[in-house]
Amino acid sequence: MIRSARRRAEALFNRPGAGRVEDRLVTRVQLWRAITGAAASLYLIYTYGADDGWSGVANDGVVKLILAPLLLILTGPLVVLAFIRYAPADQRHVLRSRLGAPLKAVAWYVGILTGVALVLAGSALLLKQNYGTLLNGLVALALLLGLIWLLPFLAFASAYAARYAFNTANVHAALPAALTVVLVWELMICGVALEGGLPHGPPAAQWGAILGGPVSVTAVALWELHRMRTRHGVRIRT
């Protein structure tokens, strides 16, 4: 079931399209940046601790996994509109005509969230009713089987939607990198707000934990845009 959920989520939110630039070196650097960032975060938490321990760290990861695509849905359109506005006048109509794929991806994600919410709400409602032990058991089993597929599907959909920025490379190859920069700073601000302050440790560790991720992601995204321009001939204004 998990493999099926992953394949379906990838099919919906990882559509290459004609605009995406595949650069293996960029992909490897992004992977190693993510691994290094995760290792640094775990080291800081292990050394200085966290408010709710490791369970709080896991919960924070789940919250950010769901929060990332929601932030993209809320603020991504502003970035896309600004991007199109910045493009040459004769190219704006072309870019607008390519918005179908991102809009479909957003619609699918909203539908997935709605479906999961309805299943959870229906589960709570049905299991409260006294239909008899056997029927309650069958209903609980059916809902459990549905959630076993739906919850991994939602997790994979969130990861792919954030990773590929709702297939916005179909509009312009540089859009996912631009959206990633905006998203990572939004996640940093939301993380500080949700945690109610700075993480544990001395000031250098605190600011490193807060700014290390956004700064490193921004640096990699800017380098990616540079490679698009110098190696692949992709420019923001063309």
C-alpha positions in Angstrom: 0.0 0.0 0.0 2.8 2.4 0.9 4.5 1.8 -2.5 1.2 2.4 -4.3 0.6 5.6 -2.4 4.1 6.8 -3.2 3.7 6.0 -6.9 0.4 7.8 -7.1 1.7 10.9 -5.3 4.7 11.0 -7.6 2.6 10.8 -10.7 0.5 13.7 -9.5 3.1 16.1 -8.1 6.3 15.1 -10.0 5.3 15.9 -13.6 8.5 17.0 -15.4 6.9 18.8 -18.3 8.9 20.6 -21.0 10.2 23.3 -18.8 12.1 21.5 -16.1 15.9 21.4 -16.3 17.4 18.2 -15.1 20.9 18.8 -13.6 22.4 15.9 -11.7 25.0 18.0 -10.0 22.3 20.3 -8.6 20.3 17.3 -7.4 23.3 15.8 -5.7 24.2 19.1 -4.0 20.6 19.5 -2.8 20.6 16.0 -1.4 23.9 16.5 0.5 22.7 19.9 1.7 19.6 18.2 3.1 21.6 15.4 4.7 24.1 17.8 6.2 21.3 20.1 7.5 19.5 17.2 9.1 22.7 15.9 10.8 23.5 19.4 12.1 20.0 19.8 13.5 20.1 16.4 15.2 23.5 17.2 16.7 22.3 20.6 18.1 19.2 18.9 19.6 21.3 16.0 21.0 23.7 18.5 22.5 21.4 21.2 23.8 18.0 19.4 24.0 14.5 20.4 22.9 11.5 21.5 24.8 9.4 18.3 24.2 12.3 15.9 23.6 12.6 13.7 20.5 8.8 13.3 20.2 8.5 17.1 19.9 11.1 17.0 17.1 9.1 14.3 15.3 5.9 16.3 15.6 7.7 19.4 14.4 8.8 17.5 11.3 5.2 16.3 10.6 3.9 19.9 11.0 6.4 21.3 8.6 5.7 18.5 6.1 2.1 19.6 5.9 2.8 23.3 6.4 5.1 23.6 3.4 2.6 22.8 0.7 -0.1 24.9 2.5 2.3 27.9 2.5 3.0 27.3 -1.2 -0.7 27.4 -1.9 -1.2 30.6 0.1 1.8 32.6 -0.9 3.0 30.8 -4.0 0.5 32.6 -6.3 2.0 36.0 -5.3 5.4 34.8 -6.3 4.2 33.3 -9.6 2.3 36.5 -10.4 5.3 38.6 -9.6 7.5 36.3 -11.7 5.1 36.6 -14.7 4.9 40.4 -14.2 8.8 40.6 -14.2 8.9 38.7 -17.5 9.1 40.6 -20.8 5.6 41.7 -22.0 5.6 39.4 -25.0 6.3 36.4 -22.8 3.6 37.0 -20.1 0.8 35.4 -22.1 2.9 32.3 -22.8 3.7 31.9 -19.1 0.0 32.4 -18.1 -1.0 29.7 -20.6 1.2 27.2 -18.8 -0.5 27.6 -15.4 -2.8 24.6 -16.0 -0.4 22.0 -14.5 0.3 23.8 -11.3 -3.4 24.6 -10.8 -4.3 21.0 -11.3 -1.6 19.9 -8.8 -3.0 22.4 -6.2 -6.5 21.2 -6.8 -5.4 17.6 -6.3 -3.7 18.5 -3.0 -6.7 20.3 -1.7 -8.8 17.4 -2.7 -6.5 15.0 -0.8 -6.6 17.1 2.3 -10.4 17.3 2.1 -10.6 13.5 1.6 -8.4 12.7 4.6 -10.4 15.2 6.8 -13.7 13.6 5.7 -12.5 10.1 6.4 -11.3 11.1 9.8 -14.5 12.9 10.6 -16.6 10.0 9.3 -14.6 7.6 11.3 -15.2 9.5 14.5 -18.9 9.9 13.8 -19.5 6.2 12.8 -17.6 4.7 15.6 -19.6 6.7 18.1 -22.8 5.1 16.8 -24.1 1.9 18.5 -24.6 -0.3 15.5 -23.5 -3.5 17.2 -20.1 -5.0 17.8 -19.7 -6.7 14.5 -20.7 -3.8 12.4 -18.6 -1.4 14.4 -15.7 -3.7 13.9 -16.2 -4.0 10.2 -16.5 -0.2 9.8 -13.4 0.3 11.9 -11.5 -2.2 9.8 -12.6 -0.5 6.5 -11.6 2.9 7.8 -8.3 1.6 9.1 -7.5 0.1 5.7 -8.4 3.4 4.0 -6.2 5.4 6.4 -3.3 3.0 5.9 -3.2 4.1 2.3 -4.5 7.7 2.6 -2.0 8.9 5.3 1.2 7.8 3.5 -0.4 9.2 0.3 -0.8 12.5 2.0 2.8 12.4 3.4 4.3 11.6 0.0 2.0 14.2 -1.7 3.2 16.9 0.7 6.8 16.0 0.1 6.5 15.9 -3.7 4.4 19.1 -3.8 7.0 21.0 -1.7 9.9 19.5 -3.6 8.6 20.3 -7.1 6.6 23.4 -6.1 3.3 22.0 -7.5 4.9 21.4 -10.9 5.6 25.1 -11.5 8.6 24.2 -13.7 6.0 23.7 -16.4 5.5 27.5 -16.3 9.2 28.4 -16.1 12.3 26.3 -15.2 13.4 28.9 -12.6 10.1 29.1 -10.7 10.7 26.1 -8.3 14.0 27.5 -7.1 12.4 31.0 -6.6 9.5 29.4 -4.7 11.9 27.3 -2.6 13.7 30.4 -1.4 10.4 32.1 -0.3 9.2 28.9 1.3 12.2 28.1 3.4 12.2 31.6 5.0 8.4 31.3 5.6 9.0 28.0 7.3 11.7 29.5 9.5 9.4 32.3 10.6 6.6 29.9 11.3 8.9 27.6 13.2 10.1 30.3 15.5 6.5 31.5 16.0 5.2 28.0 16.8 8.0 27.2 19.1 7.5 30.4 21.0 11.2 31.5 20.9 14.7 30.5 20.1 15.9 26.9 20.4 18.2 25.8 23.3 21.9 26.5 23.4 24.3 29.4 23.3 23.5 32.3 21.0 25.8 31.0 18.2 24.0 27.6 18.2 20.6 29.3 18.4 21.1 31.5 15.4 22.9 28.7 13.5 19.8 26.4 14.1 17.4 29.2 12.9 19.4 30.6 10.0 21.5 27.7 8.8 18.7 26.0 6.9 17.3 29.1 5.1 20.7 30.5 4.3 22.1 27.3 2.9 18.9 26.5 0.9 18.9 30.1 -0.5 22.6 29.7 -1.5 22.0 26.4 -3.3 18.9 27.9 -5.1 20.9 30.9 -6.3 23.7 28.6 -7.5 21.0 26.5 -9.3 19.7 29.6 -11.0 23.3 30.5 -12.0 23.8 27.1 -13.5 20.5 27.3 -15.4 21.7 30.6 -16.9 25.3 29.6 -17.7 24.9 25.9 -18.5 21.4 25.6 -19.9 20.6 29.1 -21.2 17.6 29.5 -19.0 17.1 33.1 -17.8 14.3 34.5 -15.7 13.4 37.2 -18.2 13.3 34.8 -21.2 
